[in-house]
Amino acid sequence: MNTTAIDVIVDKITVESPSVKSFQLKAADGSKLPHFSGGSHITTRVQSEHELLERHYSLTNDIDQNEYYQIAVGRNTHSKGGSVYWHDKIKEGDQLEISYPKNHFPLSFRAKHHVFIAAGIGITPFIAMASSLKKQGKSFELHYAAPSKELCAFHSFLSSTYPDETNFYFSRTDRRMTTEVMKNQPIGTHVYFCGTEGMVREFSEAAKSYGYPDSSIHFELFTPPDFGPLYAFEVKLNQSNKVLQVPEGETLLDVLLENGIDAPYSCKVGGCGSCQVDVLDGEVDHRDTFLTDEEKKEANVILTCVSRANGCVAIDL
């Protein structure tokens, strides 16, 4: 294996629900895969007929299992095509490239109790996290919303593996999950959310209103938050004195990479801070979920994967 990517083979594909498939990936050279922690994800790189599809997927297998990695992909016809390609084109025996595991959604070591709240395919990071906590004898509970039992991926696995910790909510049977599940929790509880942007926002705001400190609220998004139109702007690179145009619909990170600039990045959804660069001049339109409100007010950094500028911005690259 090289130091930046791992070549893997799709060893097994399992239908977890009508819209979710899991994919078991083994190292192409037969070696064991790097260990990872609960909440970790990998970036997969698949070449379609038209483009390189780079997507992030949580690892769902046991953290001590390094003979293979398992990811789960929910089919979303409204996405940019990555999930549809995985469902319709990827088959057992295919080879692809993945990144080493990264974790921007780790378990808190300070938590006395963990409350996981998942909607739909947002269940994926919590499967490995639950496994990790169970082995350590730590306290946790899982709240998982889906339309119905039939459309609930990993229902039988969770029911049999974590029967005492798992609570299911099926909207088609009028049992809906609400923010009330976070109330009356013991002091020292940490809450974790993964689902749609709207769901994450609703539960984060509710957690704050219930008195949870920011340090006890954790969430993960796999698509960038919607802060409105992706308007055009200009960027000046201080180190090379180049001026680049960021067109409507593209990100600053996209333009930097297209122009051969060695810009750092990881999650591409504004959640991890890996792409942060210093701002020397200009007004930033912050669209990330990583920086605090105070840090955004200082306006001296920008997350290139999601944030934009009003007019022109000069950055230290």
BALOBA-1460 file (C-alpha; in Angstrom, 3 decimals):
// residues 317
<rec num="1" residu="m" x="0.000" y="0.000" z="0.000"/>
<rec num="2" residu="n" x="1.218" y="3.520" z="-0.692"/>
<rec num="3" residu="t" x="1.035" y="6.305" z="1.864"/>
<rec num="4" residu="t" x="-1.855" y="8.255" z="0.359"/>
<rec num="5" residu="a" x="-4.350" y="5.697" z="-0.930"/>
<rec num="6" residu="i" x="-5.316" y="2.040" z="-0.728"/>
<rec num="7" residu="d" x="-6.379" y="-0.126" z="-3.677"/>
<rec num="8" residu="v" x="-9.310" y="-2.336" z="-2.691"/>
<rec num="9" residu="i" x="-11.558" y="-4.971" z="-4.212"/>
<rec num="10" residu="v" x="-15.335" y="-5.053" z="-3.714"/>
<rec num="11" residu="d" x="-15.550" y="-8.436" z="-2.019"/>
<rec num="12" residu="k" x="-19.233" y="-8.586" z="-1.080"/>
<rec num="13" residu="i" x="-22.401" y="-6.553" z="-1.680"/>
<rec num="14" residu="t" x="-25.427" y="-6.895" z="0.619"/>
<rec num="15" residu="v" x="-28.884" y="-5.354" z="0.204"/>
<rec num="16" residu="e" x="-29.687" y="-3.832" z="3.610"/>
<rec num="17" residu="s" x="-33.005" y="-2.263" z="2.562"/>
<rec num="18" residu="p" x="-34.724" y="-1.324" z="-0.730"/>
<rec num="19" residu="s" x="-32.579" y="1.831" z="-0.915"/>
<rec num="20" residu="v" x="-29.396" y="0.862" z="0.963"/>
<rec num="21" residu="k" x="-26.580" y="-1.487" z="-0.011"/>
<rec num="22" residu="s" x="-23.496" y="-2.309" z="2.019"/>
<rec num="23" residu="f" x="-20.152" y="-2.947" z="0.339"/>
<rec num="24" residu="q" x="-17.373" y="-5.015" z="1.859"/>
<rec num="25" residu="l" x="-13.946" y="-3.842" z="0.675"/>
<rec num="26" residu="k" x="-10.716" y="-5.856" z="0.954"/>
<rec num="27" residu="a" x="-7.168" y="-4.733" z="0.188"/>
<rec num="28" residu="a" x="-6.265" y="-5.640" z="-3.393"/>
<rec num="29" residu="d" x="-2.879" y="-6.983" z="-2.292"/>
<rec num="30" residu="g" x="-4.432" y="-9.203" z="0.394"/>
<rec num="31" residu="s" x="-2.930" y="-7.309" z="3.320"/>
<rec num="32" residu="k" x="-4.790" y="-6.181" z="6.415"/>
<rec num="33" residu="l" x="-6.307" y="-2.710" z="6.403"/>
<rec num="34" residu="p" x="-5.354" y="0.092" z="8.834"/>
<rec num="35" residu="h" x="-7.170" y="0.191" z="12.149"/>
<rec num="36" residu="f" x="-9.778" y="2.907" z="12.675"/>
<rec num="37" residu="s" x="-11.894" y="4.382" z="15.454"/>
<rec num="38" residu="g" x="-15.677" y="4.642" z="15.761"/>
<rec num="39" residu="g" x="-17.034" y="7.513" z="13.655"/>
<rec num="40" residu="s" x="-14.304" y="7.219" z="11.009"/>
<rec num="41" residu="h" x="-14.967" y="7.492" z="7.290"/>
<rec num="42" residu="i" x="-13.079" y="6.810" z="4.090"/>
<rec num="43" residu="t" x="-13.082" y="8.675" z="0.802"/>
<rec num="44" residu="t" x="-13.829" y="6.423" z="-2.169"/>
<rec num="45" residu="r" x="-12.670" y="7.279" z="-5.670"/>
<rec num="46" residu="v" x="-14.531" y="5.629" z="-8.544"/>
<rec num="47" residu="q" x="-14.068" y="6.474" z="-12.215"/>
<rec num="48" residu="s" x="-17.412" y="6.650" z="-14.018"/>
<rec num="49" residu="e" x="-17.869" y="7.072" z="-17.756"/>
<rec num="50" residu="h" x="-17.759" y="10.865" z="-17.383"/>
<rec num="51" residu="e" x="-15.919" y="11.805" z="-14.198"/>
<rec num="52" residu="l" x="-14.045" y="10.774" z="-11.086"/>
<rec num="53" residu="l" x="-16.616" y="10.272" z="-8.327"/>
<rec num="54" residu="e" x="-15.081" y="11.115" z="-4.951"/>
<rec num="55" residu="r" x="-17.399" y="10.378" z="-2.041"/>
<rec num="56" residu="h" x="-17.148" y="10.001" z="1.751"/>
<rec num="57" residu="y" x="-18.685" y="7.012" z="3.535"/>
<rec num="58" residu="s" x="-18.644" y="6.013" z="7.203"/>
<rec num="59" residu="l" x="-17.045" y="2.696" z="8.152"/>
<rec num="60" residu="t" x="-19.718" y="0.427" z="9.599"/>
<rec num="61" residu="n" x="-17.778" y="-2.694" z="10.542"/>
<rec num="62" residu="d" x="-16.385" y="-3.609" z="13.950"/>
<rec num="63" residu="i" x="-13.382" y="-1.420" z="14.804"/>
<rec num="64" residu="d" x="-11.261" y="-4.518" z="15.515"/>
<rec num="65" residu="q" x="-12.052" y="-6.057" z="12.124"/>
<rec num="66" residu="n" x="-9.278" y="-5.087" z="9.706"/>
<rec num="67" residu="e" x="-9.607" y="-7.935" z="7.199"/>
<rec num="68" residu="y" x="-12.075" y="-5.670" z="5.387"/>
<rec num="69" residu="y" x="-13.891" y="-2.346" z="5.566"/>
<rec num="70" residu="q" x="-17.652" y="-2.062" z="5.180"/>
<rec num="71" residu="i" x="-19.521" y="0.996" z="3.980"/>
<rec num="72" residu="a" x="-23.219" y="1.512" z="3.326"/>
<rec num="73" residu="v" x="-24.607" y="3.646" z="0.503"/>
<rec num="74" residu="g" x="-28.141" y="5.011" z="0.391"/>
<rec num="75" residu="r" x="-29.464" y="5.483" z="-3.130"/>
<rec num="76" residu="n" x="-30.340" y="9.147" z="-3.660"/>
<rec num="77" residu="t" x="-31.599" y="10.056" z="-7.116"/>
<rec num="78" residu="h" x="-31.405" y="13.762" z="-6.223"/>
<rec num="79" residu="s" x="-27.671" y="13.640" z="-5.509"/>
<rec num="80" residu="k" x="-24.870" y="14.333" z="-7.982"/>
<rec num="81" residu="g" x="-24.843" y="10.712" z="-9.127"/>
<rec num="82" residu="g" x="-22.379" y="9.029" z="-6.798"/>
<rec num="83" residu="s" x="-24.880" y="6.926" z="-4.871"/>
<rec num="84" residu="v" x="-26.753" y="5.915" z="-8.033"/>
<rec num="85" residu="y" x="-23.470" y="4.805" z="-9.622"/>
<rec num="86" residu="w" x="-22.593" y="2.719" z="-6.576"/>
<rec num="87" residu="h" x="-26.016" y="1.050" z="-6.638"/>
<rec num="88" residu="d" x="-26.313" y="0.492" z="-10.376"/>
<rec num="89" residu="k" x="-22.742" y="-0.010" z="-11.597"/>
<rec num="90" residu="i" x="-20.486" y="-1.292" z="-8.817"/>
<rec num="91" residu="k" x="-20.293" y="-5.086" z="-8.680"/>
<rec num="92" residu="e" x="-18.374" y="-7.692" z="-6.721"/>
<rec num="93" residu="g" x="-14.811" y="-7.992" z="-7.992"/>
<rec num="94" residu="d" x="-14.498" y="-4.333" z="-9.003"/>
<rec num="95" residu="q" x="-11.349" y="-2.513" z="-7.938"/>
<rec num="96" residu="l" x="-11.244" y="1.051" z="-6.675"/>
<rec num="97" residu="e" x="-9.149" y="3.424" z="-4.607"/>
<rec num="98" residu="i" x="-9.909" y="4.584" z="-1.084"/>
<rec num="99" residu="s" x="-8.249" y="6.950" z="1.359"/>
<rec num="100" residu="y" x="-6.900" y="5.975" z="4.736"/>
<rec num="101" residu="p" x="-9.562" y="6.311" z="7.476"/>
<rec num="102" residu="k" x="-10.182" y="9.803" z="8.843"/>
<rec num="103" residu="n" x="-12.282" y="10.727" z="11.849"/>
<rec num="104" residu="h" x="-13.989" y="14.124" z="12.099"/>
<rec num="105" residu="f" x="-16.796" y="12.665" z="14.242"/>
<rec num="106" residu="p" x="-15.038" y="10.980" z="17.178"/>
<rec num="107" residu="l" x="-16.542" y="9.765" z="20.414"/>
<rec num="108" residu="s" x="-15.943" y="12.059" z="23.374"/>
<rec num="109" residu="f" x="-13.775" y="10.504" z="26.063"/>
<rec num="110" residu="r" x="-15.264" y="12.926" z="28.582"/>
<rec num="111" residu="a" x="-18.879" y="11.813" z="28.094"/>
<rec num="112" residu="k" x="-20.558" y="9.923" z="30.924"/>
<rec num="113" residu="h" x="-23.369" y="8.828" z="28.582"/>
<rec num="114" residu="h" x="-23.707" y="8.941" z="24.790"/>
<rec num="115" residu="v" x="-26.988" y="9.578" z="22.934"/>
<rec num="116" residu="f" x="-26.893" y="8.778" z="19.213"/>
<rec num="117" residu="i" x="-29.651" y="10.247" z="17.027"/>
<rec num="118" residu="a" x="-29.846" y="9.069" z="13.419"/>
<rec num="119" residu="a" x="-32.175" y="9.601" z="10.483"/>
<rec num="120" residu="g" x="-32.073" y="7.336" z="7.437"/>
<rec num="121" residu="i" x="-28.571" y="6.636" z="6.110"/>
<rec num="122" residu="g" x="-27.284" y="8.752" z="9.013"/>
<rec num="123" residu="i" x="-27.222" y="5.507" z="10.995"/>
<rec num="124" residu="t" x="-23.891" y="4.496" z="9.444"/>
<rec num="125" residu="p" x="-21.310" y="6.183" z="11.729"/>
<rec num="126" residu="f" x="-23.151" y="5.022" z="14.842"/>
<rec num="127" residu="i" x="-22.787" y="1.316" z="14.049"/>
<rec num="128" residu="a" x="-19.031" y="1.298" z="14.662"/>
<rec num="129" residu="m" x="-19.372" y="3.816" z="17.499"/>
<rec num="130" residu="a" x="-21.846" y="1.553" z="19.296"/>
<rec num="131" residu="s" x="-19.518" y="-1.410" z="18.828"/>
<rec num="132" residu="s" x="-16.647" y="0.534" z="20.363"/>
<rec num="133" residu="l" x="-18.657" y="1.650" z="23.406"/>
<rec num="134" residu="k" x="-20.161" y="-1.805" z="23.995"/>
<rec num="135" residu="k" x="-16.687" y="-3.359" z="24.142"/>
<rec num="136" residu="q" x="-15.618" y="-0.748" z="26.682"/>
<rec num="137" residu="g" x="-18.729" y="-1.238" z="28.782"/>
<rec num="138" residu="k" x="-19.701" y="2.415" z="28.283"/>
<rec num="139" residu="s" x="-23.236" y="3.776" z="28.537"/>
<rec num="140" residu="f" x="-25.086" y="4.738" z="25.347"/>
<rec num="141" residu="e" x="-28.467" y="4.749" z="23.633"/>
<rec num="142" residu="l" x="-29.429" y="4.914" z="19.957"/>
<rec num="143" residu="h" x="-32.495" y="6.649" z="18.499"/>
<rec num="144" residu="y" x="-33.041" y="5.810" z="14.827"/>
<rec num="145" residu="a" x="-35.745" y="7.251" z="12.565"/>
<rec num="146" residu="a" x="-36.842" y="5.679" z="9.268"/>
<rec num="147" residu="p" x="-40.080" y="5.654" z="7.230"/>
<rec num="148" residu="s" x="-40.909" y="2.034" z="8.155"/>
<rec num="149" residu="k" x="-39.364" y="-1.193" z="9.422"/>
<rec num="150" residu="e" x="-39.026" y="-2.437" z="5.827"/>
<rec num="151" residu="l" x="-37.095" y="0.704" z="4.832"/>
<rec num="152" residu="c" x="-34.921" y="0.662" z="7.952"/>
<rec num="153" residu="a" x="-31.387" y="-0.441" z="7.026"/>
<rec num="154" residu="f" x="-29.642" y="-2.680" z="9.592"/>
<rec num="155" residu="h" x="-32.886" y="-3.142" z="11.555"/>
<rec num="156" residu="s" x="-32.360" y="-6.839" z="12.327"/>
<rec num="157" residu="f" x="-28.659" y="-6.340" z="13.141"/>
<rec num="158" residu="l" x="-29.335" y="-3.497" z="15.572"/>
<rec num="159" residu="s" x="-32.335" y="-5.263" z="17.132"/>
<rec num="160" residu="s" x="-30.300" y="-8.380" z="17.874"/>
<rec num="161" residu="t" x="-26.958" y="-6.743" z="18.747"/>
<rec num="162" residu="y" x="-28.148" y="-3.763" z="20.803"/>
<rec num="163" residu="p" x="-31.708" y="-4.645" z="21.869"/>
<rec num="164" residu="d" x="-31.573" y="-2.655" z="25.100"/>
<rec num="165" residu="e" x="-29.927" y="0.433" z="23.632"/>
<rec num="166" residu="t" x="-31.805" y="0.848" z="20.332"/>
<rec num="167" residu="n" x="-35.054" y="2.743" z="19.856"/>
<rec num="168" residu="f" x="-36.740" y="2.802" z="16.439"/>
<rec num="169" residu="y" x="-39.126" y="5.477" z="15.138"/>
<rec num="170" residu="f" x="-41.155" y="4.800" z="11.999"/>
<rec num="171" residu="s" x="-42.878" y="7.871" z="10.583"/>
<rec num="172" residu="r" x="-45.365" y="5.836" z="8.536"/>
<rec num="173" residu="t" x="-46.739" y="4.312" z="11.742"/>
<rec num="174" residu="d" x="-47.003" y="7.743" z="13.386"/>
<rec num="175" residu="r" x="-44.208" y="7.065" z="15.857"/>
<rec num="176" residu="r" x="-41.952" y="9.996" z="15.096"/>
<rec num="177" residu="m" x="-38.647" y="10.812" z="16.716"/>
<rec num="178" residu="t" x="-38.603" y="14.197" z="18.440"/>
<rec num="179" residu="t" x="-36.026" y="16.270" z="20.256"/>
<rec num="180" residu="e" x="-37.666" y="15.150" z="23.521"/>
<rec num="181" residu="v" x="-35.303" y="12.124" z="23.545"/>
<rec num="182" residu="m" x="-32.547" y="14.493" z="24.698"/>
<rec num="183" residu="k" x="-34.456" y="15.737" z="27.724"/>
<rec num="184" residu="n" x="-33.948" y="14.376" z="31.235"/>
<rec num="185" residu="q" x="-30.571" y="12.836" z="30.427"/>
<rec num="186" residu="p" x="-27.937" y="12.524" z="33.162"/>
<rec num="187" residu="i" x="-25.344" y="15.255" z="33.654"/>
<rec num="188" residu="g" x="-22.328" y="14.556" z="31.449"/>
<rec num="189" residu="t" x="-24.399" y="13.273" z="28.516"/>
<rec num="190" residu="h" x="-23.121" y="14.014" z="25.011"/>
<rec num="191" residu="v" x="-25.462" y="13.992" z="22.009"/>
<rec num="192" residu="y" x="-24.521" y="13.034" z="18.451"/>
<rec num="193" residu="f" x="-26.573" y="13.669" z="15.281"/>
<rec num="194" residu="c" x="-26.287" y="12.370" z="11.739"/>
<rec num="195" residu="g" x="-28.945" y="12.843" z="9.085"/>
<rec num="196" residu="t" x="-30.252" y="15.571" z="6.831"/>
<rec num="197" residu="e" x="-29.085" y="19.144" z="7.286"/>
<rec num="198" residu="g" x="-32.552" y="20.141" z="8.507"/>
<rec num="199" residu="m" x="-32.647" y="17.366" z="11.088"/>
<rec num="200" residu="v" x="-29.148" y="18.163" z="12.360"/>
<rec num="201" residu="r" x="-29.990" y="21.856" z="12.657"/>
<rec num="202" residu="e" x="-33.271" y="21.179" z="14.491"/>
<rec num="203" residu="f" x="-31.692" y="18.827" z="17.015"/>
<rec num="204" residu="s" x="-28.605" y="21.005" z="17.547"/>
<rec num="205" residu="e" x="-30.734" y="24.052" z="18.311"/>
<rec num="206" residu="a" x="-32.965" y="22.019" z="20.606"/>
<rec num="207" residu="a" x="-29.969" y="20.596" z="22.473"/>
<rec num="208" residu="k" x="-28.700" y="24.122" z="23.153"/>
<rec num="209" residu="s" x="-32.149" y="25.187" z="24.360"/>
<rec num="210" residu="y" x="-32.177" y="22.221" z="26.780"/>
<rec num="211" residu="g" x="-28.900" y="23.414" z="28.275"/>
<rec num="212" residu="y" x="-26.351" y="21.181" z="26.567"/>
<rec num="213" residu="p" x="-23.024" y="23.027" z="26.238"/>
<rec num="214" residu="d" x="-21.559" y="23.314" z="22.728"/>
<rec num="215" residu="s" x="-18.779" y="20.903" z="23.710"/>
<rec num="216" residu="s" x="-21.381" y="18.174" z="24.343"/>
<rec num="217" residu="i" x="-23.085" y="18.515" z="20.934"/>
<rec num="218" residu="h" x="-21.592" y="16.605" z="17.992"/>
<rec num="219" residu="f" x="-22.831" y="16.132" z="14.440"/>
<rec num="220" residu="e" x="-21.723" y="15.054" z="10.987"/>
<rec num="221" residu="l" x="-22.934" y="16.095" z="7.552"/>
<rec num="222" residu="f" x="-22.056" y="14.434" z="4.246"/>
<rec num="223" residu="t" x="-23.422" y="17.217" z="2.057"/>
<rec num="224" residu="p" x="-22.626" y="20.926" z="2.401"/>
<rec num="225" residu="p" x="-25.184" y="23.084" z="4.217"/>
<rec num="226" residu="d" x="-27.449" y="25.103" z="1.914"/>
<rec num="227" residu="f" x="-26.679" y="28.778" z="2.477"/>
<rec num="228" residu="g" x="-28.119" y="29.996" z="-0.810"/>
<rec num="229" residu="p" x="-26.825" y="30.571" z="-4.362"/>
<rec num="230" residu="l" x="-23.195" y="29.791" z="-5.195"/>
<rec num="231" residu="y" x="-22.427" y="33.204" z="-6.693"/>
<rec num="232" residu="a" x="-19.182" y="34.105" z="-8.485"/>
<rec num="233" residu="f" x="-16.293" y="35.901" z="-6.796"/>
<rec num="234" residu="e" x="-12.566" y="36.607" z="-7.190"/>
<rec num="235" residu="v" x="-9.594" y="35.373" z="-5.200"/>
<rec num="236" residu="k" x="-6.041" y="36.702" z="-5.050"/>
<rec num="237" residu="l" x="-3.286" y="34.273" z="-4.083"/>
<rec num="238" residu="n" x="-0.728" y="36.138" z="-1.997"/>
<rec num="239" residu="q" x="2.211" y="33.775" z="-2.485"/>
<rec num="240" residu="s" x="2.073" y="33.723" z="-6.296"/>
<rec num="241" residu="n" x="0.227" y="37.016" z="-6.895"/>
<rec num="242" residu="k" x="-2.233" y="35.133" z="-9.124"/>
<rec num="243" residu="v" x="-5.836" y="36.260" z="-9.424"/>
<rec num="244" residu="l" x="-8.399" y="33.513" z="-10.048"/>
<rec num="245" residu="q" x="-12.094" y="33.699" z="-10.845"/>
<rec num="246" residu="v" x="-14.413" y="31.399" z="-8.905"/>
<rec num="247" residu="p" x="-17.424" y="30.973" z="-11.202"/>
<rec num="248" residu="e" x="-21.013" y="30.564" z="-10.124"/>
<rec num="249" residu="g" x="-21.677" y="27.025" z="-8.936"/>
<rec num="250" residu="e" x="-18.037" y="26.126" z="-8.199"/>
<rec num="251" residu="t" x="-16.194" y="26.223" z="-4.895"/>
<rec num="252" residu="l" x="-12.972" y="28.025" z="-4.138"/>
<rec num="253" residu="l" x="-11.381" y="24.644" z="-3.419"/>
<rec num="254" residu="d" x="-12.446" y="23.351" z="-6.859"/>
<rec num="255" residu="v" x="-10.798" y="26.318" z="-8.579"/>
<rec num="256" residu="l" x="-7.595" y="26.032" z="-6.548"/>
<rec num="257" residu="l" x="-7.217" y="22.344" z="-7.399"/>
<rec num="258" residu="e" x="-8.071" y="22.933" z="-11.072"/>
<rec num="259" residu="n" x="-5.243" y="25.452" z="-11.211"/>
<rec num="260" residu="g" x="-2.685" y="23.108" z="-9.722"/>
<rec num="261" residu="i" x="-2.637" y="24.768" z="-6.293"/>
<rec num="262" residu="d" x="-1.712" y="22.317" z="-3.532"/>
<rec num="263" residu="a" x="-4.657" y="23.255" z="-1.330"/>
<rec num="264" residu="p" x="-5.402" y="21.100" z="1.732"/>
<rec num="265" residu="y" x="-8.836" y="19.492" z="2.181"/>
<rec num="266" residu="s" x="-10.620" y="16.474" z="3.603"/>
<rec num="267" residu="c" x="-14.404" y="16.421" z="4.162"/>
<rec num="268" residu="k" x="-15.464" y="18.938" z="1.461"/>
<rec num="269" residu="v" x="-18.623" y="19.832" z="3.412"/>
<rec num="270" residu="g" x="-17.284" y="22.504" z="5.773"/>
<rec num="271" residu="g" x="-17.222" y="20.300" z="8.833"/>
<rec num="272" residu="c" x="-13.607" y="19.450" z="9.611"/>
<rec num="273" residu="g" x="-11.463" y="22.562" z="9.102"/>
<rec num="274" residu="s" x="-8.813" y="20.774" z="7.023"/>
<rec num="275" residu="c" x="-9.115" y="23.263" z="4.145"/>
<rec num="276" residu="q" x="-8.861" y="26.384" z="6.312"/>
<rec num="277" residu="v" x="-6.533" y="29.089" z="4.963"/>
<rec num="278" residu="d" x="-5.695" y="32.556" z="6.243"/>
<rec num="279" residu="v" x="-7.522" y="35.564" z="4.781"/>
<rec num="280" residu="l" x="-5.404" y="38.681" z="4.290"/>
<rec num="281" residu="d" x="-8.070" y="40.978" z="2.876"/>
<rec num="282" residu="g" x="-11.726" y="40.879" z="1.855"/>
<rec num="283" residu="e" x="-15.112" y="39.951" z="3.266"/>
<rec num="284" residu="v" x="-15.833" y="36.248" z="3.787"/>
<rec num="285" residu="d" x="-19.292" y="34.700" z="3.410"/>
<rec num="286" residu="h" x="-18.883" y="31.867" z="5.932"/>
<rec num="287" residu="r" x="-20.884" y="28.750" z="5.045"/>
<rec num="288" residu="d" x="-19.192" y="26.147" z="7.228"/>
<rec num="289" residu="t" x="-20.255" y="24.346" z="10.390"/>
<rec num="290" residu="f" x="-16.721" y="24.168" z="11.780"/>
<rec num="291" residu="l" x="-15.857" y="27.700" z="12.903"/>
<rec num="292" residu="t" x="-17.513" y="29.202" z="15.958"/>
<rec num="293" residu="d" x="-19.564" y="32.388" z="15.629"/>
<rec num="294" residu="e" x="-16.699" y="34.313" z="17.233"/>
<rec num="295" residu="e" x="-14.166" y="32.909" z="14.784"/>
<rec num="296" residu="k" x="-16.414" y="33.845" z="11.879"/>
<rec num="297" residu="k" x="-16.678" y="37.412" z="13.165"/>
<rec num="298" residu="e" x="-12.875" y="37.719" z="13.166"/>
<rec num="299" residu="a" x="-13.038" y="37.007" z="9.407"/>
<rec num="300" residu="n" x="-9.370" y="36.097" z="9.124"/>
<rec num="301" residu="v" x="-9.797" y="32.564" z="7.780"/>
<rec num="302" residu="i" x="-11.891" y="30.843" z="5.119"/>
<rec num="303" residu="l" x="-12.863" y="27.214" z="4.583"/>
<rec num="304" residu="t" x="-12.279" y="26.874" z="0.851"/>
<rec num="305" residu="c" x="-14.575" y="23.877" z="0.365"/>
<rec num="306" residu="v" x="-17.821" y="25.753" z="1.123"/>
<rec num="307" residu="s" x="-17.331" y="29.422" z="2.010"/>
<rec num="308" residu="r" x="-17.318" y="32.266" z="-0.482"/>
<rec num="309" residu="a" x="-16.328" y="35.942" z="-0.650"/>
<rec num="310" residu="n" x="-18.252" y="39.112" z="-1.251"/>
<rec num="311" residu="g" x="-16.397" y="40.586" z="-4.231"/>
<rec num="312" residu="c" x="-12.699" y="39.737" z="-3.882"/>
<rec num="313" residu="v" x="-10.716" y="37.993" z="-1.188"/>
<rec num="314" residu="a" x="-6.942" y="37.693" z="-0.727"/>
<rec num="315" residu="i" x="-5.714" y="34.455" z="0.836"/>
<rec num="316" residu="d" x="-2.340" y="33.199" z="2.027"/>
<rec num="317" residu="l" x="-1.706" y="30.554" z="-0.632"/>
